Amino acid sequence: MHSLQLHQFRHSAFCQKVRLVLAAKGLSYEVIEVTPGLGQLGLFRLSGQRQVPVLVDGETVVSDSTAIALYLEQQHPERPLLPTDPQQRARVLLLEDWADTALASGARLALLQAAATDPVLRGALLPEATPAPLKQLLAALPAGLGALAETLGESLVGGGERQQLQRSLEQLVVVVASQPYLVGEALSLADLAVVAQLSLLSFPACSGAPLAGCGVSGIADHPLLAPLFIWRDGILAQVAAA
């Protein structure tokens, strides 16, 4: 069997989503941390685009977190993350798409706004492979937000996203308060996609220093949203134990 390789930026939520899928399925893999700039040129030669995540499985190269998840589901159907019931499967895929679009946009924008006033957070969010002098420069300068925005796949403009994000998170609290999973009675791709995006708003322990325990003020420390992050940590613990 070929060794799986995941080309990633560590703090990209989409890369975390793929790591969660791999972990939930009990698959071993090698992480290739992409260096901004030169590393992305190499990634383009490999996959035809500069964005992460990219999964390499022997001669097969798959880009995009959803495409990777569906590929892994097909190649490794044990420990399924998509229900067999058509209606539940459709709900999972709809929630995953919402997490990857609307929730992701709001979460990244909120994180970038928080990083604008926190140089420690700004520097920590840059990919690990970023050369130390460049990381220090980008962390110290407001212009560094441009590089950070690129690695998170977001622009620095926004309108009512923060309010919409707050409303969405409050609705999620209601859902997870009454059931352990977003769809059905088993872990699914919807749970993993949502968990990955929530980890940009309040960094879990697995994020490592100095990010663990950090988060977006007004969201990570909002008492009404605390059950949501408790639910997220429960999903992370379940995946880690898989």
CYANA upper distance limits for C-alpha pairs under 8 A (distance plus 0.5 A):
  2 HIS  CA     57 ASP  CA      6.53
  2 HIS  CA     58 GLY  CA      5.73
  3 SER  CA     28 SER  CA      8.29
  3 SER  CA     29 TYR  CA      6.83
  3 SER  CA     30 GLU  CA      7.93
  3 SER  CA     57 ASP  CA      6.96
  3 SER  CA     58 GLY  CA      7.42
  4 LEU  CA     28 SER  CA      7.65
  4 LEU  CA     29 TYR  CA      5.19
  4 LEU  CA     30 GLU  CA      6.65
  4 LEU  CA     55 LEU  CA      7.51
  4 LEU  CA     56 VAL  CA      6.29
  4 LEU  CA     57 ASP  CA      5.43
  4 LEU  CA     58 GLY  CA      7.80
  5 GLN  CA     29 TYR  CA      6.05
  5 GLN  CA     30 GLU  CA      5.18
  5 GLN  CA     31 VAL  CA      6.37
  5 GLN  CA     32 ILE  CA      7.28
  5 GLN  CA     55 LEU  CA      6.19
  5 GLN  CA     56 VAL  CA      5.51
  5 GLN  CA     57 ASP  CA      7.15
  6 LEU  CA     29 TYR  CA      7.46
  6 LEU  CA     30 GLU  CA      6.63
  6 LEU  CA     31 VAL  CA      5.45
  6 LEU  CA     32 ILE  CA      6.32
  6 LEU  CA     53 PRO  CA      7.35
  6 LEU  CA     54 VAL  CA      6.38
  6 LEU  CA     55 LEU  CA      5.20
  6 LEU  CA     56 VAL  CA      6.99
  7 HIS  CA     31 VAL  CA      6.64
  7 HIS  CA     32 ILE  CA      5.10
  7 HIS  CA     33 GLU  CA      6.40
  7 HIS  CA     34 VAL  CA      6.71
  7 HIS  CA     52 VAL  CA      7.00
  7 HIS  CA     53 PRO  CA      6.16
  7 HIS  CA     54 VAL  CA      5.59
  7 HIS  CA     55 LEU  CA      6.81
  7 HIS  CA     56 VAL  CA      8.49
  8 GLN  CA     12 SER  CA      8.12
  8 GLN  CA     15 CYS  CA      6.36
  8 GLN  CA     31 VAL  CA      7.70
  8 GLN  CA     32 ILE  CA      6.78
  8 GLN  CA     33 GLU  CA      5.75
  8 GLN  CA     34 VAL  CA      6.21
  8 GLN  CA     52 VAL  CA      5.80
  8 GLN  CA     53 PRO  CA      5.48
  8 GLN  CA     54 VAL  CA      7.37
  9 PHE  CA     15 CYS  CA      7.17
  9 PHE  CA     33 GLU  CA      6.41
  9 PHE  CA     34 VAL  CA      6.57
  9 PHE  CA     52 VAL  CA      7.32
  9 PHE  CA     53 PRO  CA      8.01
  9 PHE  CA    127 PRO  CA      5.88
  9 PHE  CA    128 GLU  CA      8.05
  9 PHE  CA    151 THR  CA      7.83
 10 ARG  CA     15 CYS  CA      7.27
 10 ARG  CA     16 GLN  CA      7.71
 10 ARG  CA     33 GLU  CA      7.58
 10 ARG  CA    127 PRO  CA      6.63
 10 ARG  CA    128 GLU  CA      7.51
 11 HIS  CA     15 CYS  CA      7.93
 11 HIS  CA     16 GLN  CA      7.74
 11 HIS  CA    125 LEU  CA      6.71
 11 HIS  CA    126 LEU  CA      8.08
 11 HIS  CA    127 PRO  CA      7.35
 11 HIS  CA    152 LEU  CA      8.40
 12 SER  CA     16 GLN  CA      6.85
 12 SER  CA    151 THR  CA      7.62
 12 SER  CA    152 LEU  CA      6.26
 13 ALA  CA     17 LYS  CA      6.61
 13 ALA  CA    152 LEU  CA      8.35
 13 ALA  CA    196 ALA  CA      5.60
 13 ALA  CA    197 GLN  CA      6.02
 13 ALA  CA    199 SER  CA      7.78
 13 ALA  CA    200 LEU  CA      7.39
 14 PHE  CA     18 VAL  CA      7.01
 14 PHE  CA     52 VAL  CA      8.37
 14 PHE  CA     53 PRO  CA      7.30
 14 PHE  CA     65 SER  CA      6.33
 14 PHE  CA    100 ASP  CA      8.31
 14 PHE  CA    193 ALA  CA      8.39
 14 PHE  CA    196 ALA  CA      7.47
 14 PHE  CA    197 GLN  CA      8.37
 15 CYS  CA     19 ARG  CA      6.78
 15 CYS  CA     52 VAL  CA      7.44
 15 CYS  CA     53 PRO  CA      5.78
 15 CYS  CA     65 SER  CA      7.47
 16 GLN  CA     20 LEU  CA      6.58
 16 GLN  CA    196 ALA  CA      6.29
 17 LYS  CA     21 VAL  CA      6.83
 17 LYS  CA     65 SER  CA      7.50
 17 LYS  CA    192 LEU  CA      6.51
 17 LYS  CA    193 ALA  CA      6.13
 17 LYS  CA    195 VAL  CA      8.33
 17 LYS  CA    196 ALA  CA      5.78
 18 VAL  CA     22 LEU  CA      6.70
 18 VAL  CA     53 PRO  CA      8.15
 18 VAL  CA     65 SER  CA      6.48
 18 VAL  CA     68 ILE  CA      7.65
 18 VAL  CA     69 ALA  CA      7.11
 19 ARG  CA     23 ALA  CA      6.57
 20 LEU  CA     24 ALA  CA      6.41
 20 LEU  CA    192 LEU  CA      6.93
 20 LEU  CA    239 VAL  CA      7.40
 21 VAL  CA     25 LYS  CA      6.75
 21 VAL  CA     69 ALA  CA      7.10
 21 VAL  CA    189 LEU  CA      7.98
 21 VAL  CA    192 LEU  CA      7.64
 22 LEU  CA     26 GLY  CA      6.72
 22 LEU  CA     27 LEU  CA      5.73
 22 LEU  CA     28 SER  CA      7.82
 22 LEU  CA     29 TYR  CA      8.40
 22 LEU  CA     72 LEU  CA      8.40
 23 ALA  CA     27 LEU  CA      6.48
 23 ALA  CA     28 SER  CA      8.22
 23 ALA  CA    239 VAL  CA      6.66
 23 ALA  CA    240 ALA  CA      7.27
 23 ALA  CA    242 ALA  CA      7.46
 24 ALA  CA     79 ARG  CA      7.76
 24 ALA  CA    239 VAL  CA      5.57
 24 ALA  CA    240 ALA  CA      8.05
 24 ALA  CA    242 ALA  CA      6.31
 25 LYS  CA     76 HIS  CA      8.03
 25 LYS  CA     78 GLU  CA      7.63
 25 LYS  CA     79 ARG  CA      6.05
 25 LYS  CA     80 PRO  CA      8.11
 25 LYS  CA    242 ALA  CA      7.96
 26 GLY  CA    242 ALA  CA      6.85
 33 GLU  CA    127 PRO  CA      8.15
 33 GLU  CA    128 GLU  CA      7.64
 33 GLU  CA    129 ALA  CA      6.68
 34 VAL  CA     39 GLY  CA      5.70
 34 VAL  CA     40 GLN  CA      7.10
 34 VAL  CA     43 LEU  CA      8.34
 34 VAL  CA    127 PRO  CA      8.09
 34 VAL  CA    129 ALA  CA      6.91
 35 THR  CA     39 GLY  CA      4.85
 35 THR  CA     40 GLN  CA      7.14
 35 THR  CA    127 PRO  CA      7.66
 35 THR  CA    128 GLU  CA      8.41
 35 THR  CA    129 ALA  CA      5.37
 35 THR  CA    130 THR  CA      6.23
 36 PRO  CA     40 GLN  CA      6.36
 36 PRO  CA    127 PRO  CA      7.98
 36 PRO  CA    129 ALA  CA      7.96
 36 PRO  CA    130 THR  CA      6.85
 37 GLY  CA     41 LEU  CA      7.05
 38 LEU  CA     42 GLY  CA      7.11
 39 GLY  CA     43 LEU  CA      6.74
 40 GLN  CA     44 PHE  CA      6.60
 40 GLN  CA     50 ARG  CA      5.69
 40 GLN  CA     51 GLN  CA      8.01
 41 LEU  CA     45 ARG  CA      6.96
 41 LEU  CA     50 ARG  CA      7.29
 42 GLY  CA     46 LEU  CA      6.80
 43 LEU  CA     47 SER  CA      6.47
 43 LEU  CA     48 GLY  CA      7.89
 43 LEU  CA     49 GLN  CA      7.30
 43 LEU  CA     50 ARG  CA      6.28
 43 LEU  CA     51 GLN  CA      8.36
 44 PHE  CA     48 GLY  CA      5.04
 44 PHE  CA     49 GLN  CA      4.95
 44 PHE  CA     50 ARG  CA      5.48
 45 ARG  CA     49 GLN  CA      8.18
 46 LEU  CA     61 VAL  CA      8.22
 47 SER  CA     54 VAL  CA      7.83
 47 SER  CA     61 VAL  CA      6.95
 47 SER  CA     62 VAL  CA      7.96
 47 SER  CA     63 SER  CA      7.46
 52 VAL  CA     63 SER  CA      7.70
 52 VAL  CA     64 ASP  CA      7.54
 53 PRO  CA     63 SER  CA      6.70
 53 PRO  CA     64 ASP  CA      6.45
 53 PRO  CA     65 SER  CA      6.73
 54 VAL  CA     61 VAL  CA      7.48
 54 VAL  CA     62 VAL  CA      6.21
 54 VAL  CA     63 SER  CA      5.02
 54 VAL  CA     64 ASP  CA      7.10
 54 VAL  CA     65 SER  CA      8.35
 54 VAL  CA     68 ILE  CA      8.26
 55 LEU  CA     61 VAL  CA      6.28
 55 LEU  CA     62 VAL  CA      5.65
 55 LEU  CA     63 SER  CA      6.92
 55 LEU  CA     68 ILE  CA      7.21
 56 VAL  CA     60 THR  CA      6.30
 56 VAL  CA     61 VAL  CA      5.09
 56 VAL  CA     62 VAL  CA      6.96
 57 ASP  CA     61 VAL  CA      6.85
 62 VAL  CA     67 ALA  CA      7.32
 62 VAL  CA     68 ILE  CA      6.36
 62 VAL  CA     71 TYR  CA      8.40
 63 SER  CA     67 ALA  CA      7.04
 63 SER  CA     68 ILE  CA      6.94
 64 ASP  CA     68 ILE  CA      6.61
 65 SER  CA     69 ALA  CA      6.59
 66 THR  CA     70 LEU  CA      6.68
 67 ALA  CA     71 TYR  CA      6.54
 68 ILE  CA     72 LEU  CA      6.63
 69 ALA  CA     73 GLU  CA      6.61
 69 ALA  CA    189 LEU  CA      8.43
 70 LEU  CA     74 GLN  CA      6.72
 71 TYR  CA     75 GLN  CA      6.63
 72 LEU  CA     76 HIS  CA      6.03
 72 LEU  CA     77 PRO  CA      8.12
 73 GLU  CA     77 PRO  CA      5.66
 73 GLU  CA     80 PRO  CA      7.12
 73 GLU  CA     81 LEU  CA      7.54
 73 GLU  CA     82 LEU  CA      8.23
 80 PRO  CA    188 SER  CA      8.09
 81 LEU  CA    187 LEU  CA      6.95
 81 LEU  CA    188 SER  CA      4.75
 81 LEU  CA    189 LEU  CA      5.70
 82 LEU  CA     89 ARG  CA      6.29
 82 LEU  CA     92 VAL  CA      7.58
 82 LEU  CA    188 SER  CA      6.30
 82 LEU  CA    189 LEU  CA      6.93
 83 PRO  CA     88 GLN  CA      6.58
 83 PRO  CA     89 ARG  CA      5.51
 83 PRO  CA     92 VAL  CA      8.48
 83 PRO  CA    188 SER  CA      8.00
 84 THR  CA     88 GLN  CA      8.12
 84 THR  CA     89 ARG  CA      7.03
 85 ASP  CA     89 ARG  CA      6.48
 86 PRO  CA     90 ALA  CA      6.61
 87 GLN  CA     91 ARG  CA      6.82
 88 GLN  CA     92 VAL  CA      6.71
 88 GLN  CA    183 VAL  CA      7.09
 88 GLN  CA    184 GLY  CA      7.44
 89 ARG  CA     93 LEU  CA      6.79
 90 ALA  CA     94 LEU  CA      6.59
 91 ARG  CA     95 LEU  CA      6.60
 91 ARG  CA    183 VAL  CA      7.48
 92 VAL  CA     96 GLU  CA      6.57
 92 VAL  CA    182 LEU  CA      8.48
 92 VAL  CA    183 VAL  CA      6.91
 92 VAL  CA    188 SER  CA      7.46
 92 VAL  CA    189 LEU  CA      7.04
 92 VAL  CA    190 ALA  CA      5.51
 93 LEU  CA     97 ASP  CA      6.61
 93 LEU  CA    189 LEU  CA      8.11
 93 LEU  CA    190 ALA  CA      7.24
 94 LEU  CA     98 TRP  CA      6.72
 95 LEU  CA     99 ALA  CA      6.58
 95 LEU  CA    190 ALA  CA      6.02
 96 GLU  CA    100 ASP  CA      6.66
 96 GLU  CA    189 LEU  CA      7.18
 96 GLU  CA    190 ALA  CA      5.16
 96 GLU  CA    191 ASP  CA      8.42
 96 GLU  CA    193 ALA  CA      6.11
 96 GLU  CA    194 VAL  CA      7.61
 97 ASP  CA    101 THR  CA      6.65
 98 TRP  CA    102 ALA  CA      6.01
 98 TRP  CA    103 LEU  CA      6.79
 99 ALA  CA    103 LEU  CA      5.25
 99 ALA  CA    104 ALA  CA      6.35
 99 ALA  CA    190 ALA  CA      8.32
 99 ALA  CA    193 ALA  CA      6.44
 99 ALA  CA    194 VAL  CA      5.88
 99 ALA  CA    197 GLN  CA      7.47
100 ASP  CA    104 ALA  CA      5.73
100 ASP  CA    105 SER  CA      8.40
100 ASP  CA    193 ALA  CA      7.43
100 ASP  CA    197 GLN  CA      8.34
101 THR  CA    105 SER  CA      6.46
102 ALA  CA    106 GLY  CA      6.84
103 LEU  CA    107 ALA  CA      6.52
103 LEU  CA    165 LEU  CA      7.25
103 LEU  CA    168 SER  CA      8.31
103 LEU  CA    194 VAL  CA      8.43
103 LEU  CA    197 GLN  CA      7.49
104 ALA  CA    108 ARG  CA      6.49
104 ALA  CA    197 GLN  CA      6.36
105 SER  CA    109 LEU  CA      6.63
105 SER  CA    154 GLU  CA      7.48
105 SER  CA    161 GLU  CA      8.28
106 GLY  CA    110 ALA  CA      6.63
106 GLY  CA    161 GLU  CA      5.82
106 GLY  CA    162 ARG  CA      6.68
106 GLY  CA    164 GLN  CA      8.12
106 GLY  CA    165 LEU  CA      6.01
107 ALA  CA    111 LEU  CA      6.65
107 ALA  CA    165 LEU  CA      7.68
107 ALA  CA    197 GLN  CA      7.13
107 ALA  CA    198 LEU  CA      7.88
107 ALA  CA    200 LEU  CA      6.88
107 ALA  CA    201 LEU  CA      6.81
108 ARG  CA    112 LEU  CA      6.58
108 ARG  CA    152 LEU  CA      7.27
108 ARG  CA    154 GLU  CA      7.04
108 ARG  CA    200 LEU  CA      7.45
109 LEU  CA    113 GLN  CA      6.67
109 LEU  CA    154 GLU  CA      7.45
109 LEU  CA    155 SER  CA      8.12
109 LEU  CA    156 LEU  CA      7.31
109 LEU  CA    157 VAL  CA      8.33
109 LEU  CA    158 GLY  CA      7.62
109 LEU  CA    161 GLU  CA      8.27
109 LEU  CA    162 ARG  CA      8.34
110 ALA  CA    114 ALA  CA      6.78
110 ALA  CA    162 ARG  CA      7.09
110 ALA  CA    201 LEU  CA      8.07
110 ALA  CA    216 VAL  CA      7.24
111 LEU  CA    115 ALA  CA      6.61
111 LEU  CA    200 LEU  CA      7.13
111 LEU  CA    201 LEU  CA      6.99
111 LEU  CA    215 GLY  CA      8.22
111 LEU  CA    216 VAL  CA      6.49
112 LEU  CA    116 ALA  CA      6.65
112 LEU  CA    145 LEU  CA      7.90
112 LEU  CA    148 LEU  CA      8.40
112 LEU  CA    149 ALA  CA      7.56
112 LEU  CA    156 LEU  CA      7.76
113 GLN  CA    117 THR  CA      7.86
114 ALA  CA    118 ASP  CA      7.06
114 ALA  CA    216 VAL  CA      6.39
114 ALA  CA    217 SER  CA      7.78
115 ALA  CA    119 PRO  CA      7.07
115 ALA  CA    121 LEU  CA      6.10
115 ALA  CA    122 ARG  CA      5.42
115 ALA  CA    145 LEU  CA      8.36
116 ALA  CA    122 ARG  CA      7.69
116 ALA  CA    142 PRO  CA      7.40
116 ALA  CA    145 LEU  CA      7.49
118 ASP  CA    122 ARG  CA      6.69
119 PRO  CA    123 GLY  CA      6.55
119 PRO  CA    139 ALA  CA      5.70
119 PRO  CA    140 ALA  CA      6.62
120 VAL  CA    124 ALA  CA      6.62
120 VAL  CA    139 ALA  CA      7.51
121 LEU  CA    125 LEU  CA      6.69
121 LEU  CA    210 PRO  CA      8.43
121 LEU  CA    211 LEU  CA      7.56
122 ARG  CA    126 LEU  CA      7.43
122 ARG  CA    138 LEU  CA      8.47
122 ARG  CA    139 ALA  CA      5.91
122 ARG  CA    144 GLY  CA      8.50
122 ARG  CA    145 LEU  CA      7.97
122 ARG  CA    148 LEU  CA      7.92
123 GLY  CA    135 LYS  CA      6.45
123 GLY  CA    136 GLN  CA      7.23
123 GLY  CA    138 LEU  CA      7.46
123 GLY  CA    139 ALA  CA      4.99
124 ALA  CA    210 PRO  CA      7.37
124 ALA  CA    211 LEU  CA      7.31
125 LEU  CA    148 LEU  CA      7.70
126 LEU  CA    130 THR  CA      7.26
126 LEU  CA    135 LYS  CA      7.43
126 LEU  CA    148 LEU  CA      6.57
126 LEU  CA    151 THR  CA      7.90
127 PRO  CA    151 THR  CA      8.18
130 THR  CA    134 LEU  CA      7.21
130 THR  CA    135 LYS  CA      6.52
131 PRO  CA    135 LYS  CA      6.62
132 ALA  CA    136 GLN  CA      6.65
133 PRO  CA    137 LEU  CA      6.74
134 LEU  CA    138 LEU  CA      6.57
135 LYS  CA    139 ALA  CA      6.46
136 GLN  CA    140 ALA  CA      6.65
137 LEU  CA    141 LEU  CA      6.78
137 LEU  CA    144 GLY  CA      7.86
138 LEU  CA    142 PRO  CA      7.96
138 LEU  CA    143 ALA  CA      7.34
138 LEU  CA    144 GLY  CA      4.41
138 LEU  CA    145 LEU  CA      7.78
138 LEU  CA    147 ALA  CA      8.11
139 ALA  CA    144 GLY  CA      6.43
139 ALA  CA    145 LEU  CA      8.50
140 ALA  CA    144 GLY  CA      7.82
141 LEU  CA    145 LEU  CA      8.38
143 ALA  CA    147 ALA  CA      8.27
144 GLY  CA    148 LEU  CA      6.95
145 LEU  CA    149 ALA  CA      6.33
146 GLY  CA    150 GLU  CA      6.80
146 GLY  CA    156 LEU  CA      8.35
147 ALA  CA    151 THR  CA      6.93
148 LEU  CA    152 LEU  CA      6.80
149 ALA  CA    153 GLY  CA      6.43
149 ALA  CA    154 GLU  CA      5.63
149 ALA  CA    155 SER  CA      6.45
149 ALA  CA    156 LEU  CA      7.43
150 GLU  CA    154 GLU  CA      6.67
150 GLU  CA    155 SER  CA      7.99
160 GLY  CA    164 GLN  CA      6.74
161 GLU  CA    165 LEU  CA      6.33
162 ARG  CA    166 GLN  CA      6.73
163 GLN  CA    167 ARG  CA      6.83
164 GLN  CA    168 SER  CA      6.65
165 LEU  CA    169 LEU  CA      6.63
166 GLN  CA    170 GLU  CA      6.73
166 GLN  CA    219 ILE  CA      8.16
167 ARG  CA    171 GLN  CA      6.85
168 SER  CA    172 LEU  CA      6.77
169 LEU  CA    173 VAL  CA      6.80
169 LEU  CA    225 LEU  CA      7.62
169 LEU  CA    228 LEU  CA      8.29
170 GLU  CA    174 VAL  CA      7.23
170 GLU  CA    224 LEU  CA      8.00
170 GLU  CA    225 LEU  CA      7.16
171 GLN  CA    175 VAL  CA      7.08
172 LEU  CA    176 VAL  CA      6.73
172 LEU  CA    228 LEU  CA      7.59
173 VAL  CA    177 ALA  CA      6.47
173 VAL  CA    225 LEU  CA      7.07
173 VAL  CA    227 PRO  CA      6.96
173 VAL  CA    228 LEU  CA      5.80
174 VAL  CA    178 SER  CA      7.41
175 VAL  CA    179 GLN  CA      7.13
175 VAL  CA    182 LEU  CA      7.51
176 VAL  CA    180 PRO  CA      6.52
176 VAL  CA    181 TYR  CA      7.28
176 VAL  CA    182 LEU  CA      7.29
176 VAL  CA    227 PRO  CA      8.49
176 VAL  CA    228 LEU  CA      7.47
176 VAL  CA    231 TRP  CA      7.43
177 ALA  CA    227 PRO  CA      7.88
180 PRO  CA    185 GLU  CA      7.91
180 PRO  CA    231 TRP  CA      8.24
181 TYR  CA    185 GLU  CA      6.81
181 TYR  CA    186 ALA  CA      6.93
181 TYR  CA    187 LEU  CA      6.65
181 TYR  CA    188 SER  CA      8.22
181 TYR  CA    191 ASP  CA      7.12
182 LEU  CA    188 SER  CA      8.44
182 LEU  CA    190 ALA  CA      7.31
182 LEU  CA    191 ASP  CA      6.58
183 VAL  CA    188 SER  CA      7.77
183 VAL  CA    190 ALA  CA      8.04
187 LEU  CA    191 ASP  CA      6.99
188 SER  CA    192 LEU  CA      7.25
189 LEU  CA    193 ALA  CA      6.59
190 ALA  CA    194 VAL  CA      6.73
191 ASP  CA    195 VAL  CA      6.53
191 ASP  CA    235 ILE  CA      8.21
192 LEU  CA    196 ALA  CA      6.61
192 LEU  CA    235 ILE  CA      8.40
193 ALA  CA    197 GLN  CA      7.13
194 VAL  CA    198 LEU  CA      6.74
195 VAL  CA    199 SER  CA      6.80
195 VAL  CA    232 ARG  CA      6.09
195 VAL  CA    235 ILE  CA      8.11
195 VAL  CA    236 LEU  CA      8.40
196 ALA  CA    200 LEU  CA      7.86
197 GLN  CA    201 LEU  CA      7.94
198 LEU  CA    202 SER  CA      7.14
198 LEU  CA    229 PHE  CA      8.02
198 LEU  CA    232 ARG  CA      7.99
199 SER  CA    203 PHE  CA      5.50
199 SER  CA    204 PRO  CA      6.87
200 LEU  CA    215 GLY  CA      7.73
201 LEU  CA    215 GLY  CA      5.63
201 LEU  CA    216 VAL  CA      5.76
201 LEU  CA    219 ILE  CA      7.36
201 LEU  CA    220 ALA  CA      6.53
202 SER  CA    213 GLY  CA      7.21
202 SER  CA    214 CYS  CA      6.44
202 SER  CA    215 GLY  CA      4.52
202 SER  CA    216 VAL  CA      6.90
202 SER  CA    219 ILE  CA      8.28
202 SER  CA    220 ALA  CA      5.48
202 SER  CA    229 PHE  CA      8.12
203 PHE  CA    207 SER  CA      6.63
203 PHE  CA    211 LEU  CA      6.63
203 PHE  CA    212 ALA  CA      5.64
203 PHE  CA    213 GLY  CA      6.05
203 PHE  CA    214 CYS  CA      6.08
203 PHE  CA    215 GLY  CA      6.30
204 PRO  CA    212 ALA  CA      5.90
204 PRO  CA    213 GLY  CA      6.74
204 PRO  CA    233 ASP  CA      7.70
205 ALA  CA    212 ALA  CA      5.33
205 ALA  CA    213 GLY  CA      7.21
206 CYS  CA    212 ALA  CA      7.47
207 SER  CA    211 LEU  CA      6.48
207 SER  CA    212 ALA  CA      5.77
208 GLY  CA    212 ALA  CA      5.74
210 PRO  CA    214 CYS  CA      8.35
211 LEU  CA    215 GLY  CA      8.45
214 CYS  CA    220 ALA  CA      8.43
215 GLY  CA    219 ILE  CA      8.13
215 GLY  CA    220 ALA  CA      5.82
215 GLY  CA    221 ASP  CA      8.43
216 VAL  CA    220 ALA  CA      5.96
216 VAL  CA    221 ASP  CA      8.36
217 SER  CA    221 ASP  CA      6.76
218 GLY  CA    222 HIS  CA      6.00
219 ILE  CA    225 LEU  CA      7.52
220 ALA  CA    225 LEU  CA      7.98
220 ALA  CA    226 ALA  CA      8.08
221 ASP  CA    225 LEU  CA      8.25
221 ASP  CA    226 ALA  CA      7.83
222 HIS  CA    226 ALA  CA      7.03
225 LEU  CA    229 PHE  CA      7.47
226 ALA  CA    230 ILE  CA      6.83
227 PRO  CA    231 TRP  CA      6.61
228 LEU  CA    232 ARG  CA      6.74
229 PHE  CA    233 ASP  CA      6.62
230 ILE  CA    234 GLY  CA      6.77
231 TRP  CA    235 ILE  CA      6.90
232 ARG  CA    236 LEU  CA      6.78
233 ASP  CA    237 ALA  CA      6.61
234 GLY  CA    238 GLN  CA      6.70
235 ILE  CA    239 VAL  CA      6.71
236 LEU  CA    240 ALA  CA      6.60
237 ALA  CA    241 ALA  CA      6.72
238 GLN  CA    242 ALA  CA      6.79
